[in-house]
């Protein structure tokens, strides 16, 4: 099946899952179990106890290696949920075996690798879906709706503070495994921030710190982005914050939105109908700063867009079955890797 040949069968698309860890098990297999147009039929994991558990709970055939699954199963689609350092090689193998691919983030170890995957997609006529699942979530689509409504005025800066206080000592605290919070959680932040900025990022300042985790990767990330239009984004990803502020903040010319990801607080005024007074280019009256009582509007909204977005897997099925457009494009996925590499380069200065 190639890119322009959709399967018209009423049968669900057959899916294999590579990796039965946190993501493969708790995110992908669980989500696939709720689908009607996609069904998990096989999985891969090096640990026999995980294979036995998946076979028992999901009724699927399990294999010890990806090569074994690709050689013996008739699959339409494979989810690559292996460790980050393996994403490039595993996705390449899936595409070359003639399957479409869902690829966990980060997409690849390097931008060069990611571009190689994009080239392979064009060559083999398959689809590659990068799992930037946060763009399907209600908050992101709610923010876009608020921005597009114009009530905040032109957006000039956005901020996210992805924070907790937890100590970690698993495989993702090691550089050799592609660990670290910039790539693993910064990918999520950038997948949201870059579309909201709606302008190419031209400058990046990044500081990475290892504060309290085991291993050799960062557990605190400060990232500042500046775009071609002048808009900026301030991103903090940390597991070192016992107390922290709003998860998201959007700054517009006429108001501000803050949000915890469930509820948004907005404070704004109708700036288009209230121009600035003329400049006083002389001694300040009464030796005082100028002050005005703006007609503020304050409201609280749920982080839900008026039209619910599809889920990630609903979009995958629509693309492969109906020829719909993917929500996460190859260009957007590559741009996340581009900015990640700019951040890493700046952090090493």
C-alpha positions as CSV (number, residue, x, y, z in Angstrom):
1,X,0.0,0.0,0.0
2,X,1.6,3.3,-1.0
3,X,0.8,6.9,-0.1
4,X,-1.9,7.4,-2.7
5,X,-3.5,3.9,-2.4
6,X,-5.8,3.9,0.6
7,X,-7.1,0.6,1.9
8,X,-10.9,0.5,1.3
9,X,-11.4,-2.7,3.2
10,X,-13.8,-2.5,6.2
11,X,-11.3,-4.4,8.2
12,X,-9.2,-2.4,10.7
13,X,-5.6,-1.5,9.7
14,X,-3.2,-4.0,11.3
15,X,-0.7,-2.4,13.7
16,X,2.4,-3.7,15.4
17,X,4.0,-2.0,18.4
18,X,7.8,-1.9,19.0
19,X,8.5,-1.6,22.6
20,X,6.4,-2.5,25.6
21,X,7.7,0.1,28.1
22,X,5.8,3.1,29.5
23,X,4.9,4.6,26.1
24,X,4.3,1.4,24.0
25,X,2.2,-0.1,26.8
26,X,0.4,2.7,28.6
27,X,0.0,5.1,25.7
28,X,-0.1,3.2,22.4
29,X,-1.5,-0.2,23.1
30,X,-4.1,1.3,25.4
31,X,-5.1,3.8,22.8
32,X,-5.2,1.2,20.0
33,X,-7.6,-0.9,22.1
34,X,-10.1,1.9,21.9
35,X,-9.9,2.3,18.1
36,X,-12.3,0.8,15.5
37,X,-10.3,1.5,12.3
38,X,-6.9,0.4,13.7
39,X,-6.2,-2.7,15.7
40,X,-3.0,-4.0,17.4
41,X,-2.1,-7.5,16.3
42,X,1.6,-7.8,17.2
43,X,4.3,-6.4,19.5
44,X,8.0,-6.6,20.1
45,X,9.9,-6.5,23.3
46,X,13.2,-8.1,24.4
47,X,11.8,-9.1,27.8
48,X,9.8,-12.3,27.7
49,X,7.7,-11.4,30.8
50,X,6.5,-8.3,28.9
51,X,5.7,-10.3,25.8
52,X,3.7,-12.8,27.9
53,X,1.8,-10.0,29.6
54,X,0.9,-8.3,26.3
55,X,-0.2,-11.5,24.7
56,X,-2.4,-12.3,27.7
57,X,-4.0,-8.8,28.1
58,X,-4.3,-7.7,24.5
59,X,-4.5,-11.0,22.6
60,X,-1.7,-10.2,20.3
61,X,1.3,-12.1,18.9
62,X,4.6,-11.1,20.5
63,X,8.1,-11.2,19.1
64,X,11.6,-10.7,20.5
65,X,12.9,-8.6,17.7
66,X,11.6,-6.0,15.2
67,X,13.1,-8.0,12.3
68,X,11.1,-11.1,13.4
69,X,7.9,-9.2,13.6
70,X,8.4,-7.5,10.2
71,X,9.2,-10.8,8.5
72,X,6.3,-12.8,9.9
73,X,3.4,-10.4,10.3
74,X,1.2,-8.8,7.7
75,X,1.2,-5.2,9.0
76,X,-0.1,-1.9,7.7
77,X,1.5,0.2,10.4
78,X,4.1,0.0,13.1
79,X,4.4,2.1,16.2
80,X,8.1,2.7,17.1
81,X,8.2,3.2,20.9
82,X,11.7,2.0,21.4
83,X,14.4,4.0,23.4
84,X,15.1,7.4,21.9
85,X,18.6,6.5,20.6
86,X,17.0,3.7,18.5
87,X,14.2,5.8,16.8
88,X,16.1,6.5,13.6
89,X,17.2,2.9,12.8
90,X,13.9,1.4,13.8
91,X,11.8,3.8,11.8
92,X,14.0,3.3,8.8
93,X,13.6,-0.5,9.1
94,X,9.8,-0.2,9.3
95,X,9.5,2.1,6.3
96,X,11.8,-0.1,4.2
97,X,9.7,-3.2,5.1
98,X,6.7,-1.4,3.4
99,X,4.8,-0.3,6.5
100,X,3.6,3.1,7.6
101,X,5.2,4.3,10.8
102,X,4.2,6.1,14.0
103,X,7.3,7.4,15.6
104,X,7.7,8.5,19.2
105,X,9.4,11.7,20.0
106,X,12.1,12.8,19.8
107,X,11.9,12.0,16.1
108,X,15.6,11.1,15.7
109,X,19.0,11.7,17.3
110,X,19.9,14.4,14.8
111,X,18.3,16.7,12.3
112,X,20.3,14.9,9.6
113,X,18.7,11.6,10.6
114,X,15.3,13.2,10.6
115,X,15.7,14.6,7.1
116,X,16.9,11.1,6.0
117,X,13.7,9.6,7.3
118,X,11.7,12.3,5.4
119,X,13.6,11.4,2.3
120,X,12.8,7.7,2.8
121,X,9.1,8.5,3.2
122,X,9.2,10.2,-0.2
123,X,11.1,7.3,-1.7
124,X,9.0,4.4,-0.4
125,X,5.6,6.1,-0.6
126,X,4.8,5.4,3.1
127,X,3.5,7.7,5.8
128,X,5.5,8.7,8.9
129,X,3.5,10.1,11.8
130,X,5.6,11.7,14.6
131,X,3.9,11.4,17.9
132,X,3.5,15.1,18.9
133,X,0.3,14.3,20.7
134,X,0.1,17.6,22.6
135,X,-1.2,19.4,19.5
136,X,-4.3,17.2,19.7
137,X,-5.0,18.1,23.3
138,X,-7.7,20.6,24.2
139,X,-5.4,23.3,25.6
140,X,-3.4,23.8,22.4
141,X,-6.6,24.1,20.3
142,X,-8.2,26.3,22.9
143,X,-5.2,28.7,22.8
144,X,-5.3,28.9,19.0
145,X,-9.0,29.7,19.2
146,X,-8.4,32.5,21.7
147,X,-5.5,33.9,19.6
148,X,-7.5,33.8,16.4
149,X,-10.4,35.5,18.0
150,X,-8.2,38.6,18.5
151,X,-9.5,39.5,22.0
152,X,-5.9,39.6,23.3
153,X,-4.7,41.7,20.4
154,X,-1.6,40.8,18.4
155,X,0.4,38.1,20.3
156,X,3.9,39.2,21.2
157,X,5.2,36.5,23.6
158,X,4.2,33.1,25.0
159,X,5.5,31.2,28.0
160,X,5.3,27.6,29.3
161,X,6.5,26.4,32.6
162,X,6.4,22.6,32.6
163,X,7.4,21.9,36.2
164,X,7.4,19.4,39.0
165,X,9.8,18.2,41.7
166,X,10.7,14.5,41.1
167,X,14.0,12.6,41.2
168,X,14.7,10.2,38.4
169,X,17.2,7.4,37.9
170,X,16.0,5.4,34.9
171,X,17.5,5.0,31.4
172,X,16.4,8.5,30.3
173,X,19.0,10.1,32.6
174,X,21.8,8.9,30.4
175,X,23.1,10.7,27.3
176,X,24.0,7.5,25.6
177,X,20.3,6.6,25.5
178,X,19.2,10.0,24.1
179,X,17.9,11.0,27.5
180,X,17.5,14.5,29.1
181,X,14.6,16.8,29.5
182,X,15.3,19.0,26.5
183,X,14.6,16.3,24.0
184,X,12.1,14.3,25.9
185,X,9.9,17.1,27.2
186,X,11.2,20.0,25.2
187,X,9.9,18.2,22.1
188,X,6.4,18.5,23.6
189,X,6.8,22.1,24.5
190,X,8.2,23.0,21.0
191,X,5.4,21.1,19.2
192,X,3.0,23.5,20.9
193,X,5.0,26.7,20.9
194,X,6.2,26.7,17.3
195,X,2.7,26.7,15.7
196,X,1.5,29.3,18.2
197,X,4.4,31.6,17.4
198,X,3.5,31.2,13.7
199,X,6.9,32.6,12.5
200,X,10.2,30.8,11.9
201,X,12.6,30.7,14.9
202,X,15.8,32.6,14.1
203,X,17.5,32.9,17.5
204,X,17.7,30.5,20.4
205,X,19.3,30.9,23.9
206,X,19.4,27.8,26.0
207,X,20.7,26.8,29.4
208,X,20.8,23.2,30.6
209,X,21.5,22.2,34.2
210,X,21.8,18.9,36.1
211,X,20.5,19.8,39.6
212,X,19.6,16.6,41.5
213,X,19.0,13.6,39.2
214,X,21.3,10.6,38.8
215,X,23.0,10.2,35.4
216,X,24.6,12.8,33.1
217,X,21.7,14.6,31.5
218,X,19.9,17.8,32.4
219,X,16.9,18.0,34.6
220,X,16.3,21.7,34.3
221,X,15.9,23.5,30.9
222,X,15.6,27.3,30.2
223,X,14.9,28.1,26.6
224,X,14.3,31.4,24.9
225,X,13.2,31.7,21.3
226,X,13.0,34.7,19.0
227,X,11.2,34.5,15.7
228,X,11.5,36.3,12.4
229,X,8.4,38.4,13.3
230,X,9.9,39.4,16.7
231,X,7.6,37.2,18.7
232,X,9.3,35.3,21.6
233,X,8.7,32.2,23.6
234,X,10.1,31.4,27.0
235,X,10.1,27.7,27.8
236,X,11.1,26.2,31.2
237,X,11.1,22.4,31.5
238,X,12.1,21.3,35.0
239,X,11.7,18.6,37.6
240,X,13.4,20.9,40.2
241,X,10.5,23.2,41.0
242,X,8.7,22.4,44.3
243,X,6.5,25.5,43.7
244,X,5.8,27.0,40.3
245,X,3.5,29.3,38.4
246,X,1.1,28.9,35.5
247,X,1.7,26.1,33.0
248,X,1.0,28.5,30.1
249,X,0.9,32.3,29.6
250,X,0.0,34.1,26.4
251,X,0.8,37.8,26.2
252,X,-1.1,40.0,23.7
253,X,-1.2,43.7,23.0
254,X,-4.5,44.1,24.8
255,X,-4.5,41.4,27.4
256,X,-3.1,38.2,28.9
257,X,-4.2,34.6,29.3
258,X,-2.8,32.3,32.0
259,X,-3.7,28.6,32.2
260,X,-3.0,25.4,34.2
261,X,-4.0,23.3,31.2
262,X,-7.6,22.8,32.5
263,X,-8.8,26.3,33.1
264,X,-7.8,29.6,31.5
265,X,-8.0,33.0,33.1
266,X,-8.2,36.0,30.7
267,X,-7.9,39.7,31.3
268,X,-8.2,42.0,28.3
269,X,-9.8,45.2,27.0
270,X,-11.0,46.4,23.6
271,X,-7.8,48.2,22.6
272,X,-9.0,48.9,19.0
273,X,-11.7,51.2,20.4
274,X,-9.4,52.9,23.0
275,X,-6.4,54.6,21.3
276,X,-3.6,56.0,23.3
277,X,-3.8,59.7,24.4
278,X,-1.4,62.1,22.6
279,X,2.1,62.2,24.0
280,X,2.9,64.9,26.5
281,X,6.4,66.0,25.4
282,X,6.8,68.5,28.4
283,X,6.9,68.5,32.2
284,X,4.6,65.8,33.6
285,X,1.4,67.3,35.0
286,X,1.5,67.2,38.8
287,X,4.9,65.5,38.6
288,X,3.1,62.2,38.4
289,X,3.1,59.2,36.1
290,X,0.2,59.0,33.7
291,X,-2.5,56.7,34.9
292,X,-5.8,55.5,33.3
293,X,-8.6,53.2,34.4
294,X,-8.8,50.7,31.5
295,X,-12.1,48.9,31.0
296,X,-10.8,45.4,31.8
297,X,-12.8,42.3,30.9
298,X,-12.0,39.3,33.1
299,X,-13.3,35.8,32.5
300,X,-12.5,32.2,33.1
301,X,-12.8,29.5,30.4
302,X,-12.4,25.8,30.3
303,X,-9.4,24.7,28.1
304,X,-11.8,23.3,25.5
305,X,-12.1,24.5,21.9
306,X,-15.5,25.0,20.5
307,X,-14.9,22.2,18.0
308,X,-13.2,19.2,19.6
309,X,-10.1,18.1,17.7
310,X,-9.6,14.5,16.5
311,X,-7.4,12.2,18.6
312,X,-3.9,11.4,17.3
313,X,-5.1,7.9,16.2
314,X,-8.3,9.2,14.6
315,X,-6.2,11.4,12.5
316,X,-3.8,8.6,11.5
317,X,-6.8,6.4,10.4
318,X,-8.3,9.3,8.5
319,X,-5.1,9.9,6.6
320,X,-4.5,6.3,5.7
321,X,-8.2,5.4,5.0
322,X,-9.7,8.6,3.7
323,X,-6.8,10.6,2.3
324,X,-7.1,13.3,5.0
325,X,-4.3,15.7,5.9
326,X,-2.1,14.8,8.9
327,X,-2.3,17.3,11.8
328,X,1.4,16.8,12.5
329,X,3.2,17.5,9.2
330,X,6.6,16.4,8.3
331,X,7.7,20.0,8.1
332,X,6.5,20.7,11.6
333,X,8.2,17.6,13.0
334,X,11.5,18.6,11.3
335,X,11.2,22.1,12.6
336,X,11.1,20.8,16.2
337,X,14.4,18.9,15.6
338,X,15.9,22.0,14.0
339,X,15.1,24.2,17.0
340,X,16.3,21.4,19.4
341,X,19.6,21.3,17.7
342,X,19.9,25.1,17.8
343,X,19.2,24.9,21.6
344,X,21.8,22.2,22.1
345,X,24.4,24.2,20.2
346,X,23.7,27.3,22.2
347,X,23.9,25.4,25.5
348,X,27.4,24.2,24.6
349,X,28.8,27.7,24.2
